[in-house]
Amino acid sequence: MKKLFLILAMMAFSLPSYAVTLKIATATPDGTQWMDDMRSGAKEIKERTDGRVQIKYYGGGIKGDDKKVLGQIRIRQLQGGAFTPSALASQYLDLNLYGMPLVFESEGEAAYVRSRMDKRLQQGLEDAGFVNFGFATSGFANIMSNSPVRSLSDLKGKRVWVPEGDTISYASMQALSLSPVTLPLTDVLTGLQTGLIDIVAIPPYVALILQWHTKVKYVTRVPLVYTFGFMAIDKKTFEKIDPDDQAIVREVMGKIYDNFNKVNLVDNDAAFDALLNSGIESVDFDEEEFAKTREVLLKSNRQLGEQGKFTKELYEEMMRYVNEYRSEQSAAVGQ
């Protein structure tokens, strides 16, 4: 009997560690650089963990919109997804802080703030039950439409798309007396085709990937909304992975997202040129109108903070960093 127990114990120690397959959904189509890089990362993780951690991607939105993906994560049919902040804002309200309309005026401002606040937002998301590997910006969302948008009056009466779950942008559009239409990302192209929506705000790079540019005629290059994406994996599932393997996943995926954060801005500039080359016309937003619009939106933001739509103190800290950056830039110019 003792020999039997010894044999069983030896067999147990010789068995491979618990294997986990992470099934990840994304709206990004196959064949894009994003998917190629993510699949390369999955291959490296599989090799370095001797097959104990494998990642399977479902691209092109085949698993449905964000709400459906989250539902499948809850019942363990999926373990994670690639999301924008609005998709998980219901789980962690402060994810929408960076994406409030007209908070940032430049990439420099956003980078300055993010270097001071990213870690806390990432930790807040993990505390809400989702492991992530960093945020990758897609640049600023520009206004895309079928009639020129140079002022706030050009938006009046138009149906403006707002991402599903983005209560802050919805309230912002209402503050500007516009007509917001809520749709999941996967339904926007159809919305443009059918006339359900007239105007979208999206980074040029993303518009090309999702083919939205084929349904618009004009682009207004204004820093309307700062955008970023991230991968989120169910924390309970991730914690089933051996700690050493968790570290490998975090290392590999962290490097990939850090690279995305750098190259996406370059890709976005090139994408804007590609939009113009495809026949889309660029128009400018009136400077005085821009200042008035920003004033209205900042007032709306403060009111949303008072209503508990996000952590008011964290928002105020973010705005202090914005003003700090602008003061430093002004001082540098004056030297």
C-alpha positions in Angstrom: 0.0 0.0 0.0 2.8 2.4 0.9 4.4 1.7 -2.5 1.1 2.5 -4.2 0.9 5.8 -2.5 4.5 6.6 -3.4 3.9 5.8 -7.0 0.7 7.9 -7.1 2.6 10.8 -5.5 5.4 10.5 -8.0 2.9 10.5 -10.8 1.2 13.6 -9.4 4.4 15.5 -9.3 5.2 14.4 -12.9 1.9 15.6 -14.3 1.9 19.0 -16.2 0.6 22.1 -14.4 -3.1 23.0 -14.8 -3.5 24.3 -18.4 -5.7 27.3 -19.1 -7.0 28.4 -22.5 -7.9 32.1 -22.7 -10.6 32.8 -25.3 -10.5 36.4 -26.3 -13.0 38.3 -28.4 -12.3 41.5 -30.4 -14.0 43.6 -33.1 -10.7 43.9 -34.9 -10.7 41.9 -38.2 -8.2 39.2 -38.9 -5.4 40.3 -41.2 -4.7 43.5 -39.4 -1.3 44.3 -37.7 -3.0 44.3 -34.4 -4.2 40.7 -34.8 -0.9 39.6 -36.2 0.9 41.0 -33.2 -1.6 39.5 -30.7 -1.3 36.1 -32.3 2.5 36.3 -32.2 2.2 37.1 -28.5 0.0 34.1 -28.0 2.5 31.9 -29.7 5.3 33.2 -27.5 3.3 32.6 -24.3 2.4 29.1 -25.3 6.1 28.3 -26.0 7.4 29.9 -22.8 4.8 28.2 -20.6 5.2 24.8 -22.3 1.6 24.9 -23.4 0.2 25.6 -19.9 -1.3 29.0 -21.1 -2.9 29.2 -24.6 -4.8 32.1 -26.1 -7.4 31.8 -28.8 -8.7 35.0 -30.5 -12.1 35.5 -32.1 -11.7 38.5 -34.4 -14.0 40.6 -36.5 -16.8 40.9 -33.9 -18.0 37.3 -34.5 -18.8 37.0 -30.8 -21.1 39.9 -30.9 -21.0 43.4 -29.3 -19.4 44.3 -26.0 -22.6 43.5 -24.0 -22.7 40.0 -25.5 -19.0 39.5 -24.9 -19.3 40.5 -21.3 -22.2 38.1 -20.9 -20.1 35.2 -22.3 -17.3 36.1 -20.0 -19.7 35.8 -17.0 -20.7 32.3 -18.0 -17.1 31.4 -18.8 -17.7 30.8 -22.6 -15.1 33.5 -23.0 -12.3 34.6 -20.7 -11.7 38.1 -22.0 -11.9 40.7 -24.7 -10.4 43.7 -26.3 -12.4 46.7 -25.2 -12.7 50.5 -25.3 -13.4 52.2 -21.9 -17.1 52.6 -22.4 -17.5 48.9 -22.6 -16.4 48.4 -19.0 -17.3 51.7 -17.5 -20.3 50.0 -15.8 -17.7 47.9 -13.9 -15.3 50.7 -13.2 -16.7 54.3 -13.7 -13.3 56.0 -13.8 -12.3 54.3 -17.0 -14.1 57.1 -18.9 -12.0 59.9 -17.4 -9.5 60.2 -20.3 -12.2 60.0 -22.9 -14.3 63.0 -21.8 -14.9 65.3 -24.8 -12.3 68.1 -25.2 -10.4 67.3 -21.9 -7.1 67.1 -23.8 -5.9 69.3 -26.6 -2.8 67.4 -27.6 -1.1 64.1 -27.4 1.5 65.7 -25.2 -1.1 66.6 -22.6 -2.6 63.1 -22.6 0.8 61.5 -22.3 1.7 63.8 -19.4 -1.5 62.9 -17.5 -1.2 59.2 -18.3 2.3 58.9 -17.0 0.9 60.0 -13.6 -2.5 58.2 -13.6 -2.4 55.1 -15.8 -1.3 52.8 -12.9 -4.2 53.8 -10.7 -6.7 53.3 -13.5 -5.2 49.9 -14.3 -5.4 48.9 -10.6 -8.9 50.1 -10.4 -9.9 47.9 -13.3 -8.2 44.9 -11.7 -10.0 45.7 -8.4 -13.2 45.5 -10.4 -12.3 42.0 -11.5 -10.4 42.4 -14.8 -6.7 41.8 -15.4 -5.2 44.1 -18.0 -1.8 44.8 -19.6 -1.8 48.5 -20.2 -3.6 51.0 -22.3 -2.9 51.6 -25.9 -4.0 54.9 -27.4 -5.6 55.2 -30.8 -5.2 58.9 -30.9 -7.9 61.5 -31.0 -11.3 60.8 -32.5 -12.1 63.1 -35.3 -15.5 64.1 -36.5 -16.6 62.2 -39.7 -19.7 63.1 -41.5 -21.5 63.5 -44.9 -21.8 67.3 -44.6 -19.1 69.7 -43.4 -18.8 70.2 -39.7 -17.1 73.6 -38.9 -19.1 74.7 -36.0 -21.5 73.5 -33.3 -24.4 74.7 -35.4 -23.4 72.2 -38.1 -24.1 69.4 -35.6 -27.6 70.6 -34.7 -30.3 68.3 -35.8 -27.8 65.6 -36.8 -27.8 62.1 -35.3 -24.5 61.7 -33.5 -23.2 58.3 -32.6 -22.3 57.6 -29.0 -20.8 54.2 -28.0 -23.0 51.9 -26.0 -22.4 52.3 -22.3 -20.7 55.7 -22.7 -23.0 57.7 -20.4 -20.6 60.6 -20.1 -20.4 61.2 -23.9 -24.2 60.8 -24.1 -24.7 63.5 -21.4 -22.1 65.7 -23.2 -24.0 65.5 -26.4 -27.2 66.4 -24.6 -25.4 69.4 -22.9 -24.7 70.7 -26.4 -28.3 70.2 -27.4 -27.4 67.5 -29.9 -29.2 64.2 -30.8 -27.1 61.3 -29.5 -27.8 57.8 -30.8 -26.4 54.9 -28.8 -25.1 51.9 -30.8 -22.5 49.2 -30.1 -19.3 49.4 -32.2 -20.4 46.4 -34.3 -23.6 48.2 -35.5 -22.1 51.6 -36.5 -21.2 50.7 -40.1 -24.8 49.5 -40.7 -26.0 52.7 -38.9 -24.1 54.8 -41.4 -25.4 52.8 -44.4 -29.0 53.1 -43.3 -28.9 56.7 -42.2 -29.6 55.8 -38.6 -26.6 58.0 -37.7 -25.2 61.0 -39.5 -22.0 61.7 -37.6 -19.4 59.5 -35.9 -16.2 60.4 -34.0 -13.4 57.9 -34.4 -9.7 57.9 -34.9 -8.7 57.7 -38.6 -6.8 54.5 -38.1 -9.8 52.8 -36.6 -12.1 54.2 -39.2 -10.0 52.5 -41.9 -9.8 49.2 -40.1 -13.6 49.1 -39.6 -14.3 50.6 -43.1 -16.4 53.4 -41.7 -14.6 55.8 -44.0 -16.4 54.3 -47.0 -19.7 55.9 -45.7 -18.6 59.5 -45.0 -17.4 62.4 -47.1 -15.8 64.8 -44.6 -13.4 64.7 -41.7 -13.0 67.5 -39.1 -9.6 67.2 -37.5 -10.4 68.4 -34.0 -9.2 66.7 -30.7 -12.7 65.8 -29.8 -12.1 62.7 -27.7 -8.9 60.9 -26.6 -9.3 57.2 -27.3 -7.6 54.1 -26.1 -8.1 50.4 -25.9 -7.0 47.5 -23.7 -7.4 43.8 -23.2 -9.3 42.7 -20.1 -9.3 39.1 -18.8 -11.6 37.8 -16.1 -9.4 38.0 -12.9 -10.8 34.7 -11.4 -9.7 32.8 -14.5 -6.3 34.5 -14.6 -5.6 33.6 -11.0 -6.0 29.9 -11.9 -2.8 30.3 -13.9 0.5 29.4 -12.1 2.0 32.6 -10.7 5.2 32.1 -12.8 3.1 31.8 -15.9 1.0 34.8 -15.0 4.3 36.8 -14.9 5.1 35.6 -18.4 1.7 36.6 -19.7 2.0 40.0 -18.2 5.5 40.5 -19.6 4.6 39.5 -23.1 1.3 41.2 -23.3 2.6 44.3 -21.5 5.3 44.7 -24.2 2.8 44.3 -27.0 0.5 47.0 -25.6 3.4 49.3 -24.8 4.4 49.0 -28.5 0.7 49.6 -29.6 0.7 52.7 -27.5 3.7 54.0 -29.5 3.0 52.9 -33.0 -0.7 53.7 -33.1 -0.1 57.4 -33.1 2.2 57.0 -36.1 -0.4 54.8 -37.8 -3.1 57.3 -37.0 -1.2 60.2 -38.8 -0.7 58.0 -41.8 -4.4 56.9 -41.7 -5.5 60.6 -41.8 -3.5 61.0 -45.0 -5.1 57.8 -46.4 -8.5 59.2 -45.7 -7.7 62.3 -47.8 -6.3 60.2 -50.5 -9.5 58.1 -50.6 -11.4 61.3 -51.5 -12.6 62.4 -48.1 -12.4 66.2 -47.6 -10.7 67.8 -44.6 -12.4 70.7 -42.9 -11.4 72.9 -39.9 -13.5 73.6 -36.8 -13.9 77.3 -36.1 -11.5 78.4 -33.2 -14.0 80.5 -31.4 -16.7 77.8 -31.6 -14.1 75.3 -30.3 -13.5 77.4 -27.2 -17.2 77.9 -26.5 -17.9 74.2 -27.0 -15.1 73.2 -24.6 -16.4 75.6 -22.0 -19.9 73.9 -22.1 -18.4 70.5 -22.0 -16.1 71.2 -19.0 -19.2 72.5 -17.1 -21.0 69.3 -18.0 -18.1 67.2 -16.8 -18.2 68.9 -13.4 -21.9 68.3 -13.1 -21.4 64.6 -13.9 -18.8 64.4 -11.2 -21.3 65.9 -8.7 -23.7 63.2 -9.8 -21.2 60.5 -9.0 -20.7 59.4 -12.6 -16.9 59.2 -11.8 -14.6 59.9 -8.9 -14.7 63.7 -8.7 -11.4 63.9 -6.9 -9.7 61.9 -9.6 -11.1 64.1 -12.3 -9.9 67.2 -10.5 -6.5 65.7 -10.2 -6.5 64.9 -13.9 -7.4 68.5 -14.7 -4.6 69.8 -12.4 -2.1 67.8 -14.5 -3.6 69.2 -17.7 -3.2 72.8 -16.4 0.3 72.0 -15.1 1.4 70.7 -18.5 0.0 73.8 -20.2 1.7 76.1 -17.8 5.0 74.3 -18.4 4.6 74.6 -22.1 3.7 78.3 -22.0 6.8 78.9 -19.8 9.0 77.0 -22.2 7.7 79.1 -25.2 8.3 82.3 -23.3 11.9 81.5 -22.6 
